[in-house]
Amino acid sequence: MALSSSPCLALALLALVALTGMASSSCGHVIRATIGGVQLLEDHELLMMERFHGWTVRHGGSYATAEEKLRRFEIYRWNLQFIEAANRDGRLSYTLGENKFTNLTHEELIPGHIHQPPCAAARPRDGGGGGDGDHNSRRTCACWAFAVVAAIERAYTIAKGVEPPELSEQELIDCDLNDSGCQGGWPQDAFDWVQISIKDYGQVKERSEEELMLAVANQLVTVEFDATDECFRHYLYAVYDGMCINEHGDYVGPCSSNTLNHDMAIVEYVGKGDDLDKYWIAKNS
C-alpha cells in the first residue's frame, strides 16, 4: 500500500521531526547532515518518516518513549524495503504491502515466541454472521478460537437459514481446557469441547483436496497453516502459493506442511483454467 507524499524541504521540517536526537541504528544512519549545528534529514528520509506517521495514524499506533518510536520506525522501514524489493523482483504470484504488522519484527509474530504479547480480551464482533469479515486475533494469540467460531457460525447459517447468534471466541479461550487459551490450541480439540452442545463434527482426510472441496461446499472448514515465512505476513492481494523471496533475494518455498502454527477457515474453492485460477478463499483471524 503506497502512500503519495508531496516533496518536503528538509529545512522546513527540521524542527518538526517527531523522533529527535536520532543518530544511527542497526538499520542504517538516519541523520545525514548538519547545518549551523542543527541536524537535518535528507528528503527521502523525511518522506519515509511521513509514510511511517501516516501508517501510525491509520493503524492506531502509540509509543511510550521516543526510543520505542525510533525502534518501530526502523523496523517499519526495513519491512517496507523488503516489501518493495520483493514486489520489484516479480517472481511472486501475489503482491506484498503494508498492513497492521508492518512495524513488527518477524519474531514478534511467530506463535509461542518469547516476545508474544500477553493475553487480552477478544475483540467484539465487527458485524455480519455466517463467517463474513476478518477478525483480529493479533492481541489474543488465539487464531484457533476465531477459526472454530467462524466454522460453527457458518454451519448454523446453512442449517437454519438465518444469521447465527453472536458466538464468543472469548468463551473458548477462557473455558476450553482442552486447549491453552492465549498460548495456542487446536481446532479439533476445541470442537471436542463444543461437541457437548452439538451432535457431531467431521474431519477431512489429511492432504485430500477432493474431500476438502466437498466439505467446503457445505460449510466452513478450519485448517492449520504455516505462517512463518517472511512474505505471508506482508501479503496484500492475489493468489498466495506459499513461495517467498528471502532477504538474500533467493526464491524459496513452498511453506511447510509440517510447521502448523496458524488457523484459518476455508470459505470457498474457486477452480477454473490454469493453476493461478484455482485457489481457496480463506477467512483469516
The 8 nearest C-alpha neighbors of each residue, nearest first, counted from 0:
[[1, 96, 97, 2, 98, 235, 95, 94],
 [2, 0, 3, 96, 97, 50, 4, 83],
 [1, 3, 4, 50, 0, 53, 54, 49],
 [4, 2, 1, 5, 50, 46, 6, 49],
 [5, 3, 2, 6, 46, 49, 50, 7],
 [4, 6, 7, 3, 46, 49, 8, 2],
 [7, 5, 4, 8, 46, 42, 43, 45],
 [8, 6, 9, 5, 42, 45, 46, 12],
 [7, 9, 11, 10, 12, 42, 6, 13],
 [8, 10, 12, 11, 13, 42, 40, 7],
 [11, 9, 13, 8, 12, 39, 14, 7],
 [12, 10, 8, 9, 13, 7, 14, 15],
 [13, 11, 15, 9, 14, 10, 16, 8],
 [12, 14, 10, 15, 39, 9, 11, 16],
 [15, 13, 12, 16, 11, 10, 17, 19],
 [16, 14, 12, 13, 17, 11, 18, 19],
 [15, 17, 18, 14, 13, 19, 12, 48],
 [18, 16, 19, 15, 65, 14, 48, 68],
 [17, 19, 16, 65, 69, 21, 20, 68],
 [20, 18, 21, 17, 16, 65, 14, 15],
 [19, 21, 22, 18, 38, 30, 65, 17],
 [22, 20, 19, 18, 30, 23, 29, 69],
 [21, 23, 30, 29, 20, 28, 24, 31],
 [22, 24, 28, 29, 27, 21, 30, 25],
 [25, 23, 26, 27, 28, 22, 29, 73],
 [24, 26, 27, 23, 28, 73, 70, 74],
 [25, 27, 24, 73, 77, 28, 23, 74],
 [28, 26, 24, 25, 23, 29, 73, 22],
 [27, 29, 23, 30, 24, 22, 31, 26],
 [28, 30, 23, 22, 31, 27, 21, 40],
 [31, 29, 40, 22, 28, 39, 32, 21],
 [30, 32, 40, 29, 41, 39, 28, 33],
 [33, 31, 39, 38, 30, 40, 34, 41],
 [32, 34, 38, 37, 36, 39, 35, 31],
 [35, 33, 37, 36, 38, 32, 39, 10],
 [34, 36, 37, 33, 38, 32, 39, 10],
 [35, 37, 34, 33, 38, 32, 39, 13],
 [38, 36, 34, 33, 35, 39, 13, 32],
 [39, 37, 33, 32, 36, 34, 30, 40],
 [40, 38, 32, 13, 33, 30, 31, 37],
 [41, 39, 30, 31, 44, 45, 9, 42],
 [40, 42, 44, 43, 31, 9, 45, 39],
 [41, 43, 45, 44, 9, 46, 7, 40],
 [42, 44, 46, 45, 41, 47, 40, 48],
 [45, 43, 47, 41, 46, 42, 40, 48],
 [46, 44, 48, 42, 47, 43, 49, 40],
 [45, 47, 49, 43, 48, 44, 42, 50],
 [46, 48, 44, 50, 49, 45, 43, 51],
 [47, 49, 45, 51, 46, 50, 52, 44],
 [50, 48, 46, 52, 47, 51, 45, 53],
 [49, 51, 47, 53, 48, 52, 54, 46],
 [50, 52, 54, 48, 53, 49, 55, 47],
 [51, 53, 49, 55, 50, 54, 48, 56],
 [54, 52, 50, 56, 51, 55, 49, 57],
 [53, 55, 51, 57, 52, 56, 50, 58],
 [56, 54, 60, 52, 58, 53, 57, 59],
 [55, 57, 53, 59, 54, 58, 52, 60],
 [58, 56, 54, 55, 59, 53, 60, 52],
 [57, 59, 55, 56, 60, 99, 54, 98],
 [60, 58, 56, 55, 57, 61, 54, 99],
 [59, 61, 55, 58, 56, 62, 57, 54],
 [62, 60, 59, 63, 55, 68, 56, 64],
 [61, 63, 68, 64, 67, 60, 65, 71],
 [62, 64, 67, 61, 65, 68, 66, 60],
 [65, 63, 67, 66, 62, 68, 69, 61],
 [64, 66, 68, 67, 69, 18, 63, 62],
 [65, 67, 69, 64, 68, 70, 18, 63],
 [68, 66, 70, 64, 69, 65, 62, 71],
 [67, 69, 65, 71, 70, 66, 62, 72],
 [70, 68, 72, 66, 67, 71, 65, 73],
 [71, 69, 67, 73, 72, 68, 66, 74],
 [72, 70, 74, 68, 102, 73, 69, 75],
 [71, 73, 75, 69, 70, 74, 76, 68],
 [72, 74, 76, 70, 75, 71, 77, 69],
 [75, 73, 71, 77, 76, 102, 72, 78],
 [76, 74, 102, 72, 78, 73, 101, 77],
 [75, 77, 79, 73, 74, 78, 72, 80],
 [78, 76, 74, 80, 79, 75, 73, 81],
 [79, 77, 81, 75, 80, 76, 74, 82],
 [80, 78, 82, 76, 81, 77, 75, 83],
 [79, 81, 77, 83, 78, 82, 84, 76],
 [80, 82, 78, 84, 79, 83, 85, 77],
 [83, 81, 79, 85, 80, 84, 95, 78],
 [82, 84, 86, 80, 85, 81, 87, 79],
 [85, 83, 87, 81, 86, 82, 80, 88],
 [86, 84, 88, 82, 87, 83, 81, 244],
 [85, 87, 83, 88, 84, 89, 82, 94],
 [88, 86, 84, 89, 85, 83, 90, 82],
 [87, 89, 85, 86, 90, 84, 91, 248],
 [88, 90, 87, 86, 91, 85, 92, 84],
 [91, 89, 88, 92, 250, 86, 85, 244],
 [90, 92, 93, 89, 243, 242, 94, 86],
 [91, 93, 238, 239, 90, 240, 237, 94],
 [94, 92, 237, 91, 238, 239, 236, 95],
 [95, 93, 236, 235, 86, 234, 237, 96],
 [96, 94, 234, 235, 233, 82, 86, 93],
 [97, 95, 0, 235, 233, 82, 234, 98],
 [96, 98, 0, 101, 233, 99, 79, 95],
 [99, 97, 100, 101, 96, 233, 235, 0],
 [98, 100, 101, 58, 97, 102, 54, 103],
 [101, 99, 98, 103, 102, 232, 233, 97],
 [100, 102, 75, 103, 98, 99, 97, 78],
 [101, 103, 75, 71, 74, 100, 104, 72],
 [104, 102, 100, 101, 107, 74, 105, 71],
 [103, 105, 107, 106, 74, 102, 108, 101],
 [104, 106, 107, 108, 103, 229, 109, 227],
 [107, 105, 109, 104, 108, 112, 114, 103],
 [106, 108, 104, 114, 105, 109, 115, 103],
 [107, 109, 106, 105, 110, 104, 115, 103],
 [108, 110, 106, 112, 107, 111, 227, 105],
 [111, 109, 112, 108, 260, 115, 140, 183],
 [110, 112, 115, 109, 113, 182, 183, 114],
 [113, 111, 115, 114, 110, 109, 106, 107],
 [112, 114, 115, 111, 107, 106, 116, 110],
 [115, 113, 112, 107, 116, 106, 111, 108],
 [114, 116, 112, 113, 107, 111, 117, 110],
 [117, 115, 114, 118, 138, 140, 139, 107],
 [118, 116, 119, 115, 138, 139, 181, 140],
 [117, 119, 139, 181, 116, 138, 120, 140],
 [120, 118, 139, 138, 121, 117, 181, 116],
 [119, 121, 122, 139, 169, 118, 138, 123],
 [122, 120, 169, 139, 119, 123, 168, 136],
 [121, 123, 120, 124, 135, 134, 136, 125],
 [124, 122, 125, 121, 167, 120, 126, 134],
 [123, 125, 126, 122, 134, 165, 127, 167],
 [126, 124, 123, 127, 134, 132, 122, 133],
 [125, 127, 124, 128, 132, 131, 123, 165],
 [128, 126, 131, 129, 125, 132, 130, 162],
 [129, 127, 162, 130, 163, 131, 152, 126],
 [128, 130, 153, 152, 156, 131, 162, 163],
 [129, 131, 149, 153, 128, 152, 132, 150],
 [132, 130, 127, 129, 128, 133, 282, 126],
 [133, 131, 130, 134, 282, 127, 125, 126],
 [134, 132, 284, 283, 282, 135, 131, 130],
 [133, 135, 284, 136, 132, 283, 125, 145],
 [134, 136, 284, 137, 133, 122, 138, 121],
 [135, 137, 139, 284, 138, 142, 140, 141],
 [138, 136, 135, 140, 139, 284, 141, 142],
 [139, 137, 136, 140, 119, 118, 116, 135],
 [138, 140, 136, 118, 141, 119, 137, 181],
 [141, 139, 181, 137, 138, 136, 142, 182],
 [142, 140, 181, 139, 143, 144, 183, 136],
 [141, 143, 145, 144, 262, 136, 284, 140],
 [142, 144, 262, 146, 141, 145, 186, 184],
 [145, 143, 147, 142, 168, 146, 141, 171],
 [144, 146, 142, 148, 147, 143, 168, 149],
 [145, 147, 149, 263, 143, 264, 144, 148],
 [148, 146, 150, 144, 149, 145, 186, 143],
 [147, 149, 151, 145, 150, 146, 152, 144],
 [150, 148, 130, 152, 146, 147, 151, 145],
 [151, 149, 219, 147, 153, 148, 152, 220],
 [152, 150, 154, 148, 153, 149, 155, 147],
 [153, 151, 129, 155, 149, 154, 150, 163],
 [152, 154, 129, 156, 150, 155, 151, 130],
 [155, 153, 151, 157, 152, 156, 218, 158],
 [156, 154, 152, 158, 153, 157, 159, 163],
 [155, 157, 153, 160, 161, 159, 154, 162],
 [158, 156, 154, 160, 155, 159, 153, 218],
 [157, 159, 155, 156, 160, 154, 161, 153],
 [160, 158, 156, 161, 157, 155, 162, 163],
 [159, 161, 156, 157, 158, 162, 155, 163],
 [162, 160, 156, 159, 163, 157, 155, 158],
 [161, 163, 128, 156, 129, 164, 160, 155],
 [164, 162, 152, 156, 128, 155, 161, 165],
 [165, 163, 166, 162, 128, 152, 155, 161],
 [164, 166, 163, 167, 128, 124, 152, 162],
 [167, 165, 164, 148, 168, 152, 163, 170],
 [166, 168, 169, 170, 165, 171, 148, 121],
 [167, 169, 171, 170, 144, 145, 148, 172],
 [168, 170, 172, 167, 171, 121, 173, 120],
 [171, 169, 173, 167, 172, 168, 174, 175],
 [170, 172, 175, 174, 168, 169, 173, 144],
 [171, 173, 180, 169, 170, 174, 175, 168],
 [174, 172, 170, 171, 169, 180, 175, 176],
 [175, 173, 171, 170, 176, 172, 180, 169],
 [176, 174, 171, 177, 178, 173, 172, 192],
 [175, 177, 178, 174, 179, 173, 180, 192],
 [176, 178, 175, 188, 189, 192, 179, 184],
 [179, 177, 184, 176, 175, 180, 185, 188],
 [180, 178, 183, 182, 184, 181, 176, 177],
 [181, 179, 172, 182, 183, 178, 173, 141],
 [182, 180, 140, 141, 118, 183, 139, 179],
 [181, 183, 179, 180, 111, 140, 184, 141],
 [184, 182, 179, 181, 180, 141, 178, 140],
 [183, 185, 178, 179, 143, 186, 180, 182],
 [184, 186, 188, 187, 143, 189, 178, 183],
 [187, 185, 189, 188, 143, 147, 190, 184],
 [186, 188, 190, 189, 185, 191, 202, 147],
 [189, 187, 191, 190, 185, 186, 177, 192],
 [188, 190, 186, 192, 191, 187, 193, 185],
 [189, 191, 193, 187, 192, 188, 194, 186],
 [192, 190, 188, 194, 189, 193, 187, 195],
 [191, 193, 189, 190, 194, 175, 195, 188],
 [194, 192, 190, 195, 191, 196, 189, 197],
 [195, 193, 197, 191, 196, 192, 190, 199],
 [194, 196, 193, 197, 192, 191, 198, 190],
 [195, 197, 194, 193, 198, 192, 199, 191],
 [198, 196, 194, 199, 195, 193, 200, 190],
 [199, 197, 194, 196, 200, 195, 193, 201],
 [200, 198, 197, 194, 201, 190, 191, 195],
 [199, 201, 202, 198, 190, 194, 197, 191],
 [200, 202, 203, 199, 214, 187, 190, 220],
 [201, 203, 204, 200, 187, 205, 220, 214],
 [202, 204, 211, 210, 205, 201, 214, 207],
 [203, 205, 207, 206, 202, 210, 211, 208],
 [204, 206, 207, 203, 208, 202, 210, 211],
 [207, 205, 208, 204, 203, 211, 210, 209],
 [208, 206, 209, 210, 205, 204, 211, 203],
 [207, 209, 211, 210, 212, 206, 205, 204],
 [210, 208, 212, 207, 211, 213, 214, 206],
 [211, 209, 213, 212, 207, 208, 203, 214],
 [210, 212, 208, 214, 209, 213, 215, 203],
 [213, 211, 209, 215, 210, 214, 208, 216],
 [214, 212, 210, 216, 211, 215, 209, 217],
 [213, 215, 211, 216, 212, 217, 210, 218],
 [216, 214, 218, 212, 217, 213, 219, 267],
 [215, 217, 213, 214, 218, 212, 267, 268],
 [218, 216, 215, 214, 213, 219, 157, 154],
 [219, 217, 215, 154, 216, 153, 220, 214],
 [218, 220, 150, 266, 265, 215, 264, 153],
 [219, 221, 265, 264, 150, 215, 218, 222],
 [220, 222, 264, 263, 146, 265, 147, 150],
 [223, 221, 263, 262, 264, 220, 224, 265],
 [224, 222, 262, 259, 261, 263, 260, 221],
 [223, 225, 259, 261, 262, 226, 260, 222],
 [224, 226, 259, 258, 260, 227, 255, 254],
 [227, 225, 228, 224, 261, 231, 260, 232],
 [228, 226, 225, 109, 229, 231, 260, 105],
 [229, 227, 230, 231, 226, 254, 243, 232],
 [228, 230, 231, 232, 227, 105, 245, 243],
 [231, 229, 233, 228, 232, 243, 234, 95],
 [232, 230, 234, 233, 228, 229, 226, 227],
 [231, 233, 230, 234, 229, 100, 226, 228],
 [232, 234, 95, 230, 231, 96, 235, 97],
 [235, 233, 95, 231, 232, 236, 96, 230],
 [236, 234, 95, 96, 94, 233, 237, 97],
 [235, 237, 94, 93, 234, 238, 95, 239],
 [238, 236, 93, 239, 94, 92, 235, 234],
 [239, 237, 93, 240, 92, 275, 236, 278],
 [238, 240, 93, 241, 237, 92, 242, 234],
 [241, 239, 242, 238, 92, 253, 93, 91],
 [240, 242, 253, 254, 239, 252, 243, 231],
 [243, 241, 252, 253, 240, 251, 254, 91],
 [244, 242, 251, 230, 250, 252, 245, 241],
 [245, 243, 250, 249, 248, 251, 85, 246],
 [246, 244, 248, 247, 249, 243, 250, 251],
 [245, 247, 248, 244, 81, 249, 229, 85],
 [248, 246, 245, 249, 244, 250, 81, 251],
 [247, 249, 245, 246, 244, 250, 85, 88],
 [248, 250, 244, 245, 247, 251, 246, 243],
 [251, 249, 244, 243, 248, 245, 252, 242],
 [252, 250, 243, 242, 244, 249, 253, 245],
 [253, 251, 242, 254, 243, 241, 250, 255],
 [252, 254, 241, 242, 255, 251, 240, 243],
 [253, 255, 241, 252, 225, 242, 256, 228],
 [256, 254, 257, 258, 225, 253, 252, 259],
 [255, 257, 258, 259, 225, 254, 224, 223],
 [258, 256, 255, 259, 225, 254, 224, 260],
 [259, 257, 225, 255, 256, 260, 224, 254],
 [260, 258, 225, 224, 223, 257, 261, 256],
 [259, 261, 225, 224, 258, 226, 110, 223],
 [260, 262, 224, 223, 226, 259, 225, 142],
 [263, 261, 223, 143, 142, 222, 224, 146],
 [262, 264, 283, 146, 222, 221, 282, 281],
 [263, 265, 221, 282, 146, 220, 281, 219],
 [266, 264, 281, 220, 219, 280, 267, 221],
 [267, 265, 219, 281, 280, 264, 282, 215],
 [266, 268, 280, 279, 215, 265, 269, 216],
 [269, 267, 279, 278, 280, 270, 212, 215],
 [270, 268, 278, 277, 279, 267, 271, 276],
 [271, 269, 277, 276, 268, 278, 272, 274],
 [270, 272, 276, 277, 273, 269, 274, 275],
 [273, 271, 276, 274, 270, 277, 275, 269],
 [272, 274, 276, 275, 271, 277, 270, 278],
 [273, 275, 277, 276, 272, 278, 271, 270],
 [276, 274, 277, 273, 238, 278, 272, 92],
 [277, 275, 274, 271, 273, 272, 270, 278],
 [278, 276, 270, 274, 269, 275, 271, 273],
 [277, 279, 269, 268, 276, 270, 280, 238],
 [278, 280, 268, 267, 269, 281, 265, 277],
 [279, 281, 267, 266, 265, 268, 278, 282],
 [282, 280, 265, 266, 264, 283, 279, 263],
 [283, 281, 264, 263, 133, 265, 266, 284],
 [282, 284, 263, 133, 281, 264, 134, 146],
 [283, 134, 135, 136, 133, 142, 145, 263]]
